[in-house]
Amino acid sequence: MNEKILEQTSKKNSAEDYIGAERRSATKNEFLNGKVLARSGSNRWHNILVANTAIAVGSRMHGHKCEIYIGNMRVKLASNFICYPDVVIVNGEPKFADQSFDLLQNPTLVVEVFSSQTNSSDKTKKLENFLEMESIRECLLLKEDEMRVEHYARQNAKQWIYRIYNERDDVVSLDSINTKVSLAEIYSQVKFGQAEFSSKAVN
């Protein structure tokens, strides 16, 4: 979830200009309100959290009509915001902007990893866009430098339930994809100081 603004000019980019440039680019950038934001590289713990979450959820997806995309799928949240969630899941048939199949329009669940160094305003902006997206039913924010999962679950168009999980034995119920995942699984092998957490799968 770490970004920096690539260009600060009076001329704003259009979403179409951004998509065209992004498809030709060797690097990943996000788009917010006409500004192109560079995504910085992710560290060891960030990558482990993303992999653990994708593996834990993906291992339970057999027989489900879900698709999981990890880190490289562009998602259009609004006309002025396009990003790459760390993990994005679609329950049902995915919808794309065109035949390039690289701009997803109907995510069901998004997962983002953040840390104490993440700019709070950046985190808030991204979260607000996630929660405003009609197709998104759940959102998970994973803290990389402490055991903390923030879970947002949509109840209706104007109401979300917000839960915080911060114990190794806590289990998060992801109702939008009919799956449960434990914090022990998500944080397996992640170290905070000297502590390392081993995996404990939920049934």
C-alpha positions as CSV (number, residue, x, y, z in Angstrom):
1,M,0.0,0.0,0.0
2,N,3.0,2.3,-0.3
3,E,2.8,4.8,-3.2
4,K,4.5,8.0,-4.3
5,I,3.3,10.5,-6.8
6,L,5.3,10.1,-10.1
7,E,4.2,13.4,-11.6
8,Q,2.9,16.6,-10.1
9,T,1.8,18.8,-13.0
10,S,-1.1,21.1,-13.6
11,K,-2.2,18.8,-16.5
12,K,-4.1,15.8,-15.2
13,N,-3.9,12.5,-16.9
14,S,-7.1,10.7,-18.1
15,A,-7.8,7.2,-17.1
16,E,-7.6,6.2,-20.7
17,D,-4.1,7.8,-21.0
18,Y,-3.0,6.0,-17.8
19,I,-4.2,2.6,-19.0
20,G,-2.5,3.0,-22.4
21,A,0.8,4.0,-20.7
22,E,0.5,1.3,-18.0
23,R,0.1,-1.5,-20.6
24,R,3.4,-0.4,-22.1
25,S,5.2,0.1,-18.8
26,A,7.6,-2.3,-17.2
27,T,6.6,-1.0,-13.8
28,K,3.3,-0.9,-11.9
29,N,1.7,2.5,-11.2
30,E,-1.7,3.3,-9.8
31,F,-4.1,6.1,-10.8
32,L,-5.9,8.5,-8.5
33,N,-7.7,11.7,-9.5
34,G,-5.6,12.3,-12.6
35,K,-2.3,11.6,-10.8
36,V,-0.1,8.5,-11.5
37,L,1.2,7.0,-8.3
38,A,4.3,4.7,-8.3
39,R,4.0,1.5,-6.2
40,S,7.1,0.9,-4.2
41,G,8.6,-2.6,-3.7
42,S,7.3,-4.8,-0.9
43,N,9.5,-6.4,1.8
44,R,9.8,-10.0,3.1
45,W,6.9,-9.9,5.5
46,H,4.6,-8.2,3.1
47,N,5.2,-10.9,0.5
48,I,4.8,-13.7,3.1
49,L,1.4,-12.3,4.3
50,V,0.2,-12.0,0.7
51,A,1.3,-15.6,-0.1
52,N,-0.1,-17.0,3.1
53,T,-3.5,-15.4,2.6
54,A,-3.7,-16.5,-1.0
55,I,-2.7,-20.0,-0.2
56,A,-5.1,-20.3,2.8
57,V,-8.0,-19.0,0.8
58,G,-7.1,-20.7,-2.5
59,S,-6.8,-24.1,-0.9
60,R,-10.5,-23.9,0.1
61,M,-11.7,-22.7,-3.3
62,H,-12.0,-26.0,-5.0
63,G,-15.5,-26.3,-6.3
64,H,-16.2,-22.6,-5.8
65,K,-16.6,-20.4,-8.9
66,C,-14.0,-17.9,-7.6
67,E,-10.9,-16.5,-9.1
68,I,-7.9,-15.2,-7.1
69,Y,-5.5,-12.6,-8.4
70,I,-2.3,-11.8,-6.6
71,G,-0.6,-8.4,-6.8
72,N,-0.8,-7.9,-10.6
73,M,-4.4,-7.3,-11.4
74,R,-5.5,-3.8,-12.1
75,V,-8.8,-3.0,-10.5
76,K,-11.1,-0.1,-11.5
77,L,-12.7,1.1,-8.3
78,A,-14.0,4.4,-9.8
79,S,-13.5,6.5,-12.9
80,N,-10.8,8.4,-11.0
81,F,-9.1,5.5,-9.1
82,I,-7.4,2.3,-10.5
83,C,-5.1,0.2,-8.3
84,Y,-3.4,-3.1,-7.8
85,P,-4.7,-4.7,-4.5
86,D,-2.3,-7.2,-2.9
87,V,-5.0,-9.9,-3.3
88,V,-8.3,-9.6,-5.1
89,I,-11.0,-12.3,-5.3
90,V,-14.0,-12.5,-7.6
91,N,-16.9,-14.8,-6.6
92,G,-18.7,-15.5,-9.9
93,E,-17.9,-14.4,-13.4
94,P,-15.2,-11.7,-13.5
95,K,-16.0,-8.6,-15.6
96,F,-13.2,-6.7,-17.4
97,A,-13.1,-3.3,-19.2
98,D,-12.1,-4.9,-22.5
99,Q,-10.6,-7.9,-24.2
100,S,-7.2,-7.3,-22.7
101,F,-8.6,-8.8,-19.5
102,D,-6.3,-6.7,-17.3
103,L,-8.7,-4.1,-15.8
104,L,-11.1,-5.9,-13.4
105,Q,-14.5,-4.2,-12.7
106,N,-16.2,-6.4,-10.2
107,P,-14.0,-7.5,-7.2
108,T,-15.8,-9.3,-4.4
109,L,-13.1,-9.3,-1.8
110,V,-9.8,-7.2,-1.5
111,V,-6.8,-7.7,0.7
112,E,-4.2,-5.0,1.4
113,V,-1.1,-5.2,3.5
114,F,0.0,-2.0,5.4
115,S,2.5,-1.1,8.1
116,S,3.1,1.6,10.7
117,Q,5.0,3.5,7.9
118,T,1.9,3.6,5.6
119,N,0.7,7.1,5.2
120,S,-2.6,7.2,7.0
121,S,-4.3,9.5,4.5
122,D,-3.3,7.1,1.6
123,K,-4.7,4.2,3.6
124,T,-7.9,6.1,4.3
125,K,-8.4,7.1,0.6
126,K,-7.9,3.6,-0.6
127,L,-10.2,2.1,2.0
128,E,-12.9,4.7,1.2
129,N,-12.7,3.7,-2.5
130,F,-12.9,0.0,-1.6
131,L,-16.0,0.5,0.6
132,E,-17.7,2.7,-2.1
133,M,-17.3,-0.1,-4.7
134,E,-20.7,-1.7,-5.1
135,S,-19.4,-5.2,-5.9
136,I,-17.0,-5.4,-3.0
137,R,-18.5,-7.4,-0.1
138,E,-15.5,-7.6,2.2
139,C,-12.2,-5.9,2.7
140,L,-9.2,-7.2,4.8
141,L,-6.4,-4.9,5.9
142,L,-3.3,-6.9,7.2
143,K,-0.7,-5.2,9.4
144,E,2.8,-6.4,8.5
145,D,4.6,-5.2,11.7
146,E,2.1,-6.6,14.2
147,M,-0.6,-9.3,14.3
148,R,-3.7,-7.2,13.4
149,V,-6.4,-7.9,10.8
150,E,-9.1,-5.3,10.1
151,H,-12.1,-6.8,8.5
152,Y,-14.9,-4.8,6.8
153,A,-18.0,-6.8,5.9
154,R,-20.8,-5.2,3.9
155,Q,-24.3,-5.5,5.4
156,N,-26.2,-3.2,2.9
157,A,-25.5,-0.2,0.7
158,K,-24.9,2.1,3.7
159,Q,-23.7,-0.2,6.5
160,W,-20.5,-2.2,7.1
161,I,-19.5,-4.3,10.1
162,Y,-15.9,-3.6,11.3
163,R,-14.0,-6.1,13.3
164,I,-10.4,-6.2,14.5
165,Y,-8.6,-9.6,15.0
166,N,-5.3,-9.6,16.9
167,E,-4.9,-13.0,18.5
168,R,-3.2,-16.0,17.0
169,D,-6.3,-18.3,17.4
170,D,-8.7,-15.8,15.9
171,V,-10.6,-17.0,12.9
172,V,-11.9,-14.6,10.2
173,S,-15.1,-15.6,8.5
174,L,-15.2,-14.5,4.9
175,D,-18.9,-15.0,4.1
176,S,-18.7,-13.5,0.6
177,I,-16.6,-16.5,-0.5
178,N,-17.9,-19.0,2.1
179,T,-14.4,-19.4,3.7
180,K,-12.7,-19.1,7.0
181,V,-9.1,-18.3,7.6
182,S,-7.1,-18.1,10.9
183,L,-4.6,-15.5,11.9
184,A,-2.2,-18.4,12.6
185,E,-2.3,-19.2,8.8
186,I,-2.1,-15.6,7.7
187,Y,0.9,-14.8,10.0
188,S,2.7,-18.1,9.6
189,Q,6.5,-17.6,9.5
190,V,6.1,-13.8,10.1
191,K,8.4,-12.5,12.8
192,F,7.7,-9.6,15.1
193,G,11.0,-9.1,16.9
194,Q,12.1,-12.6,17.9
195,A,8.7,-14.3,17.7
196,E,7.8,-16.5,14.8
197,F,4.3,-17.8,14.3
198,S,3.7,-21.3,12.9
199,S,0.6,-22.2,10.9
200,K,-2.6,-23.7,12.2
201,A,-5.2,-24.3,9.6
202,V,-8.9,-24.0,10.3
203,N,-11.4,-26.6,9.1
